[in-house]
Amino acid sequence: MTTELNTNFIAALRAAGAVKYNELLPETKVIENYLLPDERLLGVVYGRYKQQRNAAISRGVLVATDQRVLLINKKPLFLKHDEFGYRAISGVDFSWVAIMGTVTLQTRLGDIHIRTFNKRCAETFVRAIESNLAQSK
């Protein structure tokens, strides 16, 4: 695993709305390891997420690419990664209240709710998902 971030990758992150703080997060350092060589990053949303009804809340990142959506949760000595093809995604929802928003990714395997403070990331992520869902139909 590489710890230095590629400048093209950083540019894609910033275009998706990520800020300098996001570059320092452990999830960001491993995103590139999960991207395929011809895959483009379209959107990211960082925050606290809950994947299943009775599951614990954890911190991670949802990554929208032109081919799939990744869920990455990186902690010391722990790495969780899930991927969802656009055929497994039925929709996405975004709501914003005061200083915090929630993005809900609806999949055949259950909903993923992620709370975030970065509105620009959330909006870019939602547009990327909606665009890919429209293209895959």
C-alpha positions as CSV (number, residue, x, y, z in Angstrom):
1,M,0.0,0.0,0.0
2,T,1.2,3.4,-0.8
3,T,0.9,6.3,1.6
4,E,1.6,9.2,-0.8
5,L,-1.4,10.3,-2.8
6,N,-1.2,10.7,-6.6
7,T,-1.7,14.3,-7.7
8,N,-4.4,13.2,-10.3
9,F,-6.2,11.4,-7.5
10,I,-6.0,14.5,-5.2
11,A,-7.4,16.6,-8.1
12,A,-10.3,14.2,-8.5
13,L,-11.0,14.3,-4.8
14,R,-11.0,18.1,-4.7
15,A,-13.3,18.2,-7.8
16,A,-15.6,16.0,-5.9
17,G,-15.7,18.5,-3.0
18,A,-13.1,17.0,-0.6
19,V,-11.2,19.4,1.6
20,K,-7.6,19.2,2.9
21,Y,-8.8,17.5,6.1
22,N,-10.3,14.6,4.0
23,E,-6.8,14.0,2.4
24,L,-5.5,13.1,5.9
25,L,-8.2,10.5,6.7
26,P,-7.1,6.9,6.7
27,E,-9.8,5.9,4.2
28,T,-8.4,8.4,1.7
29,K,-5.0,6.8,1.8
30,V,-6.5,3.4,0.7
31,I,-9.1,4.5,-1.9
32,E,-6.6,4.3,-4.7
33,N,-5.8,0.7,-3.9
34,Y,-9.4,-0.3,-4.7
35,L,-9.8,1.7,-7.9
36,L,-9.3,-0.2,-11.1
37,P,-6.8,1.2,-13.6
38,D,-9.5,2.5,-16.0
39,E,-11.9,3.6,-13.2
40,R,-12.7,7.3,-12.6
41,L,-13.6,8.8,-9.2
42,L,-16.8,10.9,-9.6
43,G,-17.8,11.6,-6.0
44,V,-17.1,10.9,-2.3
45,V,-18.9,11.5,0.9
46,Y,-17.1,11.2,4.2
47,G,-18.9,10.7,7.5
48,R,-20.4,8.5,10.1
49,Y,-22.5,5.7,8.5
50,K,-24.9,3.0,9.5
51,Q,-25.2,0.1,7.0
52,Q,-27.9,-2.1,8.6
53,R,-30.7,-1.6,11.1
54,N,-29.0,-3.0,14.2
55,A,-25.4,-2.3,13.1
56,A,-23.1,0.0,15.0
57,I,-22.3,3.4,13.7
58,S,-18.8,3.8,12.2
59,R,-16.8,6.4,10.3
60,G,-16.0,5.8,6.6
61,V,-16.3,7.0,3.1
62,L,-18.6,6.2,0.2
63,V,-16.9,6.5,-3.2
64,A,-18.8,6.8,-6.5
65,T,-16.9,5.8,-9.6
66,D,-18.0,5.4,-13.2
67,Q,-18.3,1.7,-12.6
68,R,-19.4,1.0,-9.0
69,V,-19.7,2.4,-5.5
70,L,-17.3,1.6,-2.7
71,L,-17.8,1.7,1.0
72,I,-14.4,2.0,2.9
73,N,-13.9,2.0,6.6
74,K,-10.2,2.1,7.7
75,K,-9.0,1.9,11.3
76,P,-5.7,0.8,12.8
77,L,-5.5,-3.0,12.3
78,F,-8.9,-3.0,10.6
79,L,-10.1,-2.4,7.1
80,K,-13.7,-3.0,5.8
81,H,-14.5,-2.5,2.1
82,D,-17.7,-3.3,0.3
83,E,-18.6,-2.6,-3.3
84,F,-21.9,-2.2,-5.1
85,G,-22.5,-2.3,-8.8
86,Y,-25.0,0.3,-10.1
87,R,-27.4,-2.6,-10.8
88,A,-27.6,-3.2,-7.1
89,I,-28.4,0.4,-6.3
90,S,-32.0,1.5,-6.5
91,G,-31.6,5.2,-5.5
92,V,-30.0,7.9,-3.5
93,D,-31.4,10.6,-1.2
94,F,-29.9,13.6,0.4
95,S,-31.3,15.9,3.1
96,W,-29.6,18.9,4.8
97,V,-30.6,20.4,8.1
98,A,-28.6,23.4,9.5
99,I,-25.0,22.3,9.4
100,M,-25.3,18.6,8.8
101,G,-26.7,16.4,6.1
102,T,-27.5,12.7,5.5
103,V,-27.0,10.8,2.3
104,T,-28.9,7.6,2.0
105,L,-27.8,5.0,-0.6
106,Q,-30.6,2.5,-1.3
107,T,-29.3,-0.9,-2.3
108,R,-30.7,-4.4,-2.7
109,L,-28.7,-5.3,0.3
110,G,-30.1,-2.6,2.5
111,D,-29.8,1.1,2.9
112,I,-26.6,2.9,3.9
113,H,-27.1,6.2,5.8
114,I,-24.0,8.5,6.1
115,R,-24.0,11.8,8.0
116,T,-21.7,14.5,6.7
117,F,-20.8,18.1,7.3
118,N,-19.5,18.6,3.7
119,K,-22.5,19.7,1.6
120,R,-20.5,20.0,-1.6
121,C,-19.2,16.4,-1.4
122,A,-22.7,15.1,-0.7
123,E,-24.2,17.0,-3.6
124,T,-21.5,15.8,-6.0
125,F,-21.8,12.2,-4.8
126,V,-25.6,12.3,-5.3
127,R,-25.3,13.8,-8.8
128,A,-22.7,11.1,-9.7
129,I,-25.0,8.3,-8.4
130,E,-28.1,9.7,-10.2
131,S,-26.2,10.1,-13.4
132,N,-24.9,6.6,-13.4
133,L,-28.3,5.1,-12.5
134,A,-29.8,7.0,-15.4
135,Q,-27.1,5.6,-17.8
136,S,-27.5,2.0,-16.5
137,K,-31.2,1.9,-17.3
